[in-house]
């Protein structure tokens, strides 16, 4: 497998919608109703969910997905502790994949809700926390149309998902709106060196048209987040920490932390 495949991981929540909608709207080309539950948008979402469902069984084989090696697991645990409050918090893990980061959060006493578009990813996340004797809530749902209603959280965490979204800036606004006052947005992102490769498994048709296909640089993401955050925005480089990734990487990796 290549680094390109490892990076998208929680992109499992990839969805082609262009933003949350209160109901059907007209297609400007045809005048037809564009209900997100039917038609091309829903068809593409189903393809994306199927792609990540198919990947679920082998997903944890990537070092930074399954966190099977003790040094990798410890490295992520240290980083998460540095980004999240010391006291238990309600954390929304958007694009949770198989729940590896959710498990680390639960082990530190946080109350975790994980959301992923792929039902099989969600099943594995539930099983992973249950096997460890940890509590967690996992829901199959869309990154833009979160299945948590109006519930608000102390922290919204997202890793390697933004590249999959057709309107990532709208997604960021939606996530900030799910934070309580004083909440924190934690985005673990990068700009993948092998952006044109997918480990021999092509992604869904049209992926090359996504605004941040191949990842997003720290400067561009900070520029998008800064107007949404009433507090500070900081970026921490992660590319030199080989333990996080199971080995050295050559592309841009970082965490962006924003207080809202």
N, C-alpha and C positions, 0 to 999 in steps of 0.2 A: 504493500500500500504506500501511497505517497503522502507527503504532508498536506497536499491539497484536500485529500479526502478526510484527513483527521480534523482539519479546521472547521468545516461546516457543521459538525456534529449537531449542536442543538438547533441548527437550522431545520431540524425536524418540524418546527412550527412554521415553516415556509408557507405562505399563502398569497395568492395573486390578488387579493382584494386591494382596492385603492384607498381604503379607509373605512372606519365604522359607519354604518348607515342605519338610519332609523327605519328604513323600509325601501321598497323597490323604487328605482328611479328610471328615467327614460334613457335609452341608448341614443346618444347624439347622432349616430349614423343612420339608425333605422326608425327611431321613435318608439321602439318596442320597450316593454318593461324589462329592466335589468335587475331582477331579483337575485341577490347573492346566493340564494338557496338553490337556484336552478340556472341552466344555461352554461355558457362557456366558462364563466368564472368558477362555478361549482364543479364543472368537469375538471378544470385544471387543478383545483384544490384536491380533488379526489386522486388525481395522478400523483401529486406531491405526497399526499398521505400514504399512498401505496408504495412509493419509492422508499420512504423512511420506514414503513412497516417491514418491507423486505430487508432493510439494513439492520433491523433491531437485533436479530439473532447473533450477528457478528460484531455489533457496534462496540461492545466493550473490549474487543481485541485491540483497539487503538490505545496506546499507553495513557493518553490524557483523557480518554473516555471512560474506560473501566477503572482506572486508578488502581490496577492490580499490584503494582510494585510499591513496596513500602516507601521508598524515597519520593516517588511521585505523589502518592497520597498525602504524605506529610507536608510536601511543598505546597500543595493546594490548600491543605488545612491551615497552614501558617498564613497564607495570603488571604484567605477568607476571613480569618480572625482580624487581620489588619484593616479590612475594609468594612466589616460589619460592627454594629454596636456590641459592647461587651455583655450587656444584659440581653435576655431573651427577647427576640423581635419576631413580628409576623413578616415572613419573607415570601415573596412571590418569585418563583424560579420559572421564567418564561423560556420555553424551548428546553424543557428539563431533560429531554432524552431519556436515558435509562436511570436517571436519578442519582448519579454518582456525587454531584455537588450537593444535591438535596440531602443525601445521607450525611455528608460532613457537617452540614448546617444543623441537622437534627441532633447529631452527636454533641454539638456544642450548645444544645438546649433551645435552638430557635424553632419556631412553629412554621412549618414549611407547607406551602401550596405549590405544586408543580403543574405546569400546563404544557401540553405538547399536542401537535396536530395528529400524530401517528398513534393510534390506539395500542399497537403492540409495544411501542416505547413506554407508554403509560403503564401497561401491564407489568413490564419489567421493572419500572421504577417502584410500583407498589410492592412487588415481590422482593425487591432488594431491601427496602426498608423493613418490611415484615420479617424477613430472614434475620435482620440485624436487631430485631426487637425495638425498632424505633417508629415513632408515629410520624405520619405524613399524609397529606391529602393530594391526590393526583387526579387531574381531570383532562380528558381529551377535548381539545378546543383550539381555537384560532388565536394567534398572537395579537391580532388586531381587534377581534371581537371576543374578548376574554370571557370565559364561562364562569366568572366570579361575580357577575352583576355589578353592583355599586360598591362592593367591598373594597376597603382601602388597606394598605399595607405600610409597614415601617420601612421596608426595603424591597425594591424590585431589582432582581439579578437576572442578567441575560448573558449567555456566552455563545459567541460564534453563530448568531442568528441573523443579524441585520443584512448580511449579504444576500439572503434569500428573499427579501421582501420587495415588492414592487413600489412601495411608498414608505421607505424607512423613516423619513422625518415625521410622517403621520403616526407611525408606530411609536416613536419616541414621545410624541405628545400624549398618546393614549396611555402609555406607561406612567408618565409623570402625573397624569390625572388620577392614577390609581394609588398615588402616594399620599399619606397623611402629611399635614404640615410638619416640617422638620424631617421628612423622610429622605431616603438616600437611593439614588440610582447607581447601580454598579454594572458597567458594561465591559465585558472581556472580549476584545476584538483584535483585528489585525488586517494587514494587507498581504495576501498570500503570494509568495514568489511564484508558485506554480499555478497561477490563477486560471490557466487554460487547460488544466488537467483534472481528472476526477478518478484516478486510480483504475482506469479501464471501465468504469461504470458511468456512462454519460448521465448527466442530470436531466431533468425534464425539459422538453422543448421550450425554447424561448428564454432560457436562463441567461443567455448572453445579453439580453436587453434590460436586465435588472439594473437599477441605478448604481448599486454598490456590488455588483457581481465581481468576485475576486477579492472582496473585502473592502475596508475603508481605512484610510490613514488616520492617525491620531489627530492631526490638525483639522481635517475636515469634519471629523465626528465632534470634536470639541466646539467647533464653530456652530454645528447644528444644535448641540445641547445647551450651550451657554445661554441663549435667550429664554430657554424653558426653566432654567434653574435660578431660583432667587438667591441661592447661596453660592459657594465656591465650586469650581470645576478643576480637578487636577488629573493629570495623566501619569501613570507609572509604567515605564517600559518593562516588558517581561521577556523579551527575546533572548536575553543573555542567561536566563535561568533554565538551563537544560533539564533540570529535574522536573519542571512543570510539564514538559512535553515528552519525556522519555528519551531525550537525546538532544543534541544541538539542532537549532533551526537557524535559517538564514533570512527569513522574512520578518516583517514587522509584526510584533505582538505586544499588546499593552492592555492595561486596564484604565478605564475612565471612571472616576468617582465624582458624582455631582450631588450636592446637598440642595434640597428643594425647600 
